[in-house]
Amino acid sequence: MMRGMGNMQSMMKQMKKMQQQMSAEQEALNEQKFTGKAPDDMVTVTVSGDKKMQDITIKPEAVDPDDVDMLQDLIVAAVNDAMDQVDAQTQSTMGKYTKGLK
């Protein structure tokens, strides 16, 4: 009976250690910066690993008062690019903890 308790304590220690590692890796991921770009770098956005936009740069030639739709599309493209990068890095970093879970 006691042997089972020892295994349980060992497993709980391993779980706590894994939780600490996950927390540290998530924190490091959140501090990373990702730069998304629209075609021809007309718009660039920088987001943090926790998907908060930090900066946006719009080239002057991207601003055409007669074609606001193009600028909107460029911003969406840049933001989506940055978010895709965050998602890929999150999967790469944190995916090892969820591998095999469904």
C-alpha positions in Angstrom: 0.0 0.0 0.0 2.8 2.4 0.9 4.6 1.7 -2.4 1.6 3.1 -4.3 1.7 6.3 -2.2 5.4 6.7 -3.1 4.6 6.4 -6.8 1.8 9.0 -6.4 4.1 11.4 -4.6 6.7 11.0 -7.3 4.1 11.5 -10.0 2.8 14.7 -8.2 6.4 16.0 -8.0 6.9 15.4 -11.8 3.6 17.1 -12.5 4.5 20.2 -10.4 7.9 20.3 -12.2 6.2 20.1 -15.6 3.8 22.9 -14.6 6.7 25.1 -13.6 8.4 24.4 -16.9 5.3 25.1 -18.9 4.7 28.4 -17.0 8.3 29.5 -17.6 8.2 28.7 -21.3 4.8 30.4 -21.7 6.2 33.5 -20.0 9.3 33.5 -22.3 7.0 33.0 -25.3 4.8 36.0 -24.2 8.0 38.2 -24.1 9.0 37.3 -27.6 8.2 39.8 -30.4 6.9 38.7 -33.8 6.9 40.9 -36.9 4.2 40.3 -39.5 4.5 41.9 -43.0 2.1 42.6 -45.8 3.2 42.2 -49.4 6.2 44.5 -50.3 6.5 45.4 -46.6 3.9 48.1 -47.1 2.6 47.4 -43.6 4.5 45.8 -40.7 3.1 45.0 -37.3 4.9 43.7 -34.2 3.0 41.6 -31.7 4.1 39.9 -28.5 3.8 36.2 -27.9 0.5 36.8 -26.0 -0.9 38.3 -29.2 -0.9 41.9 -28.1 -0.1 44.4 -30.9 3.0 46.4 -30.0 3.6 48.5 -33.1 2.5 49.2 -36.6 4.4 50.8 -39.4 2.7 51.9 -42.6 4.7 53.1 -45.6 3.5 56.4 -46.9 2.9 55.0 -50.4 0.4 52.5 -48.8 -1.8 55.5 -47.9 -4.1 56.3 -50.8 -7.2 58.2 -49.8 -8.9 56.9 -52.9 -8.1 53.3 -52.0 -8.7 52.8 -48.3 -9.7 49.2 -49.0 -6.1 48.4 -50.1 -4.7 49.8 -46.8 -7.2 47.8 -44.8 -6.2 44.6 -46.7 -2.5 45.3 -46.1 -3.1 45.8 -42.3 -5.1 42.5 -42.1 -2.4 40.7 -44.0 0.3 41.9 -41.8 -1.6 41.2 -38.6 -2.5 37.7 -39.8 1.1 37.0 -40.7 2.3 38.0 -37.2 -0.4 35.9 -35.5 0.5 32.9 -37.6 4.1 33.3 -36.4 2.9 33.4 -32.8 0.7 30.3 -33.3 3.6 28.4 -34.9 6.0 29.3 -32.2 3.4 28.5 -29.5 2.9 25.1 -31.1 6.6 24.5 -31.3 7.2 25.5 -27.7 4.2 24.3 -25.9 3.0 21.5 -28.2 5.3 19.0 -26.5 3.1 19.2 -23.4 -0.1 18.4 -25.2 1.3 15.8 -27.7 -0.8 12.8 -27.7 -3.7 14.4 -25.8 -7.1 14.7 -27.4 
